[in-house]
Amino acid sequence: MADERFEDHLTFPRGRGHRPDGAIDGAAGGALCGDLVTIALTVAEDRIADAGFDAEGCGATIAAGSAVVELIHGAPVLEAARIGTTEVAAALGGLSVGKLHAADLAADALHRALGAAVRTQAAVAPPRPDGTGRTLVAMSGGVDSAVAALLGVREGDEVCTVTLELWADDGHDGSKSCCSADAVRGARALAHRMGLPHLTLDLRAEFRAGVVDPWLADHAAGLTPNPCVRCNGHVRLDAMLDYADRLGAATLTTGHYARVTPDGLLRAALDEGKDQSYMLAALHPDSVARLRFPLGELRKPAVRALAEQAGLPVARRPDSQDLCFLAGVGRAGFLARHGGLGETPGDIVDEHGAVLGTHRGAHHVTVGQRRGLGLPGGDAEPLHVLRTDPETNTVVVGPHAALATTTVPIGDVRLYRDPGRVDRVKLRYRSRSLPCTLRDGALELHEPVHGAAPGQVACLLDGDVVVGCATIER
């Protein structure tokens, strides 16, 4: 039977060479592997209206493309989103290990086309007229998002999943990133293992324009930006909420460690060590109202225990530590490769202008930094970066005490409630919150801080509730 199905698709390929009017294309493969498959499809409301494919390479690639077209033609969008390598191989009667790569490529091409078509063409009806009952889960492929999806299923929701493709280039190590094509493939396999439909949302252009380019520009200006706050607040979460609308989902569920107050504001998570409310501080309350954070009341060990009990293979996967687009490249390499900010040696001077040494480029250091400056050690008091001057490419250093300040200038202030509610601020992601008072254009701290880095986000708090955010200025 396996040979008969395979030979049938190879001899009479369904939809080969057919490209429907207004079709969205998705391609996978290419020069490296020698095989290429392209799936072209259109979506009308909640179904695949038409589909075709083209393929180059081995016979298995042609057969796999044909199998995909047959599987998806006329299928509901959310059923097509359940099709992966396993389903393509089964439609061909099973494939040997050597031919399974063709099913991988066909599934990749399908999901690239389907993800883009849903964004522009789909109008999937909600399961109930009031729109409740279906949630879209942001699935990174890690343990937190997987458990968020698991808890959604246990709550009785109809769960759909989506993974973002945000960045790719030749130097990027996709295996270490949560936003690469490799990560998308892994997250899709995990979602399908959990019995859930999975879609891919390609935001590479938006991510480059809205996150990476400003991050590079800020470094060139001598600032210390936080791209994750910008990404969450201006790019990815709102894009996923729009995607949820296309899929008839009333809410977006994520694996962030955060909570929401009864009046619709972000609040710190129960697990203070994992709290991510700072990273979400730029989200408008209208967006927060549609977000669900099922991990907000849990601690990380409990999340891993839930994953193990459910038999999820990511239960012990380590958390990612670096910015997603830096995987395999590193900060210095990325700045040089994409921002033209390579090695530009300059002077390290003290507060009186005396030259103490040289640095590799002012864009490589941040206010408060002590390590990596290459200055003589010995018994002398350690020196910290007090400020940088990108115009003269100079780094000014001094003793730790010289960093102390009780006034932090801020700009780009966004307030979600009355400014009088601001009584604390976090000046870095992992820092503790400090008591403060919000004045015009500045934060007056009730205790000194050592090293407020220009460009970083100031998360404005009422206790542990996020009531606004701003950017630290020079």
Secondary structure, 3 states (H helix, E strand, C coil): CHHHHHHHHHHCCCCECCCCCCCEEEEEECCCCCCEEEEEEEEEECEEEEEEEEEECCHHHHHHHHHHHHHHCCCEHHHHCCCCHHHHHHHCCCCCHHHHHHHHHHHHHHHHHHHHHHHHHECCCCCCCCCCCEEEEECCCCHHHHHHHHHHHHCCCEEEEEEEECCCCCCCCHHHCCCCHHHHHHHHHHHHHCCCCEEEEECHHHHHHHHHHHHHHHHHCCCCCCHHHHHHHHCHHHHHHHHHHHCCCCEEECCCCEEECCCCCEEECCCCCCCCCHHHCCCCHHHHCCEECCCCCCCHHHHHHHHHHCCCCCCCCCCCCCCHHHCCCCHHHHHHHHHCCCCCCEEEECCCCCEEEEECCHHHCCCCCCCCCCCCCCCCCCEEEEEEECCCCEEEEEEHHHHEEEEEEEEEEEECCCHHHCCEEECCCCCCCEEEEEECCEEEEEEEEECCCCCCEEEEEECCEEEEEEEECC
